[in-house]
Amino acid sequence: MPDGSSHTYDVFVSYAHADNVKPLGSAAEYSWVTTLAHNLNTGPGHYRKNLFIDHRLKSGDAFSDDLVAKVQGSTLLLLLLSQNYVDSTWCGKELDHFIRTHANDPEKPTDVFVVELFPFDTLAKVPANI
């Protein structure tokens, strides 16, 4: 992923906190989004990525300058798409800021990687930029 830029993070993980839960009956130590992010840096011969995932942000918190800098300082946005994501004001702000600061074509951002947690056609009111 090195691109010669001054980005601090390779991947900014953008997700709805409501989706980061432990699967029912799981003995896992961490919730699934946290586990997914961790597993991006495991395995034989993997390229070590510098990830940012925010576990502290709460509904109603201000979109801080620190978070803006982390979004802007990331090479790739990993978007975990669900109805919770679509309904989240925070997630929308992260995506909008990333696209404004990174995309050559805001209609088709190439450095946003979308993982559908639910089929896209089952989601309501999905923004055009996803």
C-alpha positions as CSV (number, residue, x, y, z in Angstrom):
1,M,0.0,0.0,0.0
2,P,2.8,2.4,0.2
3,D,2.0,5.2,-2.2
4,G,4.8,7.7,-1.6
5,S,2.3,10.1,0.2
6,S,2.6,11.5,3.6
7,H,-0.4,9.5,4.9
8,T,-0.1,8.3,8.5
9,Y,-2.5,5.4,8.2
10,D,-2.8,2.8,5.4
11,V,-6.5,2.0,6.4
12,F,-9.2,3.9,8.2
13,V,-11.9,1.5,9.3
14,S,-15.2,3.2,9.1
15,Y,-18.1,1.3,10.7
16,A,-21.2,1.8,12.8
17,H,-20.5,1.0,16.4
18,A,-23.8,-0.8,16.6
19,D,-22.3,-3.4,14.2
20,N,-19.3,-4.1,16.4
21,V,-20.7,-6.7,18.6
22,K,-19.6,-10.2,19.6
23,P,-21.4,-12.9,17.8
24,L,-24.0,-14.7,19.9
25,G,-22.5,-17.7,21.6
26,S,-19.0,-16.6,20.8
27,A,-16.1,-17.1,23.2
28,A,-14.1,-14.4,21.2
29,E,-12.3,-11.8,23.3
30,Y,-13.2,-9.0,20.9
31,S,-16.1,-8.0,18.8
32,W,-16.2,-8.9,15.2
33,V,-15.2,-5.5,13.6
34,T,-12.2,-5.3,16.0
35,T,-11.3,-8.8,15.1
36,L,-11.5,-8.1,11.4
37,A,-9.3,-5.1,11.7
38,H,-6.7,-7.1,13.7
39,N,-6.8,-10.0,11.2
40,L,-5.9,-7.6,8.4
41,N,-2.4,-7.8,9.9
42,T,-2.1,-11.5,10.4
43,G,-1.2,-14.5,8.3
44,P,1.9,-15.7,6.5
45,G,3.8,-13.2,4.4
46,H,1.3,-10.4,5.1
47,Y,2.1,-6.7,4.6
48,R,1.8,-4.9,7.9
49,K,-0.7,-2.1,7.6
50,N,-1.1,0.8,9.9
51,L,-4.8,0.8,10.8
52,F,-7.0,3.4,12.5
53,I,-10.2,2.1,14.1
54,D,-12.0,4.3,16.6
55,H,-13.5,2.6,19.6
56,R,-14.1,5.7,21.8
57,L,-16.4,7.7,19.6
58,K,-19.9,8.0,20.9
59,S,-23.1,9.2,19.4
60,G,-23.4,13.0,19.9
61,D,-19.6,13.6,20.1
62,A,-18.3,16.4,18.0
63,F,-16.5,15.6,14.7
64,S,-13.1,16.6,16.2
65,D,-10.1,18.0,14.4
66,D,-8.2,14.9,15.5
67,L,-10.7,12.6,13.8
68,V,-10.6,14.8,10.7
69,A,-6.8,14.5,10.6
70,K,-7.0,10.7,10.9
71,V,-9.5,10.5,8.0
72,Q,-7.4,12.8,5.9
73,G,-4.2,11.1,6.9
74,S,-5.4,7.6,5.7
75,T,-4.7,6.1,2.3
76,L,-7.7,3.8,2.1
77,L,-11.2,3.9,3.7
78,L,-12.5,0.5,4.6
79,L,-16.3,1.0,4.8
80,L,-18.4,-1.7,6.6
81,L,-21.8,-1.2,5.0
82,S,-25.0,-1.9,6.9
83,Q,-28.2,-0.1,7.6
84,N,-26.6,1.1,10.8
85,Y,-23.8,2.6,8.8
86,V,-26.2,4.4,6.4
87,D,-28.2,5.7,9.4
88,S,-25.1,7.0,11.2
89,T,-24.4,10.7,11.0
90,W,-20.8,10.0,12.0
91,C,-20.2,7.4,9.3
92,G,-21.5,9.8,6.7
93,K,-19.2,12.5,7.9
94,E,-16.2,10.2,7.8
95,L,-17.1,9.1,4.2
96,D,-17.8,12.6,3.0
97,H,-14.6,14.0,4.4
98,F,-12.5,11.1,3.0
99,I,-14.0,11.6,-0.5
100,R,-13.6,15.4,-0.4
101,T,-9.9,15.0,0.6
102,H,-8.9,11.9,-1.5
103,A,-11.1,11.2,-4.5
104,N,-10.3,12.4,-8.0
105,D,-13.9,11.6,-8.9
106,P,-16.3,12.0,-6.0
107,E,-18.9,10.0,-7.9
108,K,-16.6,7.0,-8.1
109,P,-14.1,7.1,-5.3
110,T,-11.4,4.5,-5.9
111,D,-9.8,4.5,-2.5
112,V,-13.0,3.5,-0.7
113,F,-13.3,-0.3,-0.2
114,V,-16.9,-1.3,0.7
115,V,-17.7,-4.5,2.5
116,E,-21.4,-5.2,2.4
117,L,-22.6,-6.6,5.7
118,F,-26.0,-6.9,4.2
119,P,-26.9,-7.0,0.5
120,F,-26.8,-3.5,-0.9
121,D,-30.3,-3.7,-2.4
122,T,-31.9,-4.4,1.0
123,L,-30.6,-1.1,2.5
124,A,-32.7,2.0,2.6
125,K,-31.6,5.6,1.8
126,V,-28.0,4.7,0.8
127,P,-26.1,7.8,-0.1
128,A,-25.1,8.2,-3.8
129,N,-21.4,8.3,-2.9
130,I,-21.4,4.7,-1.7
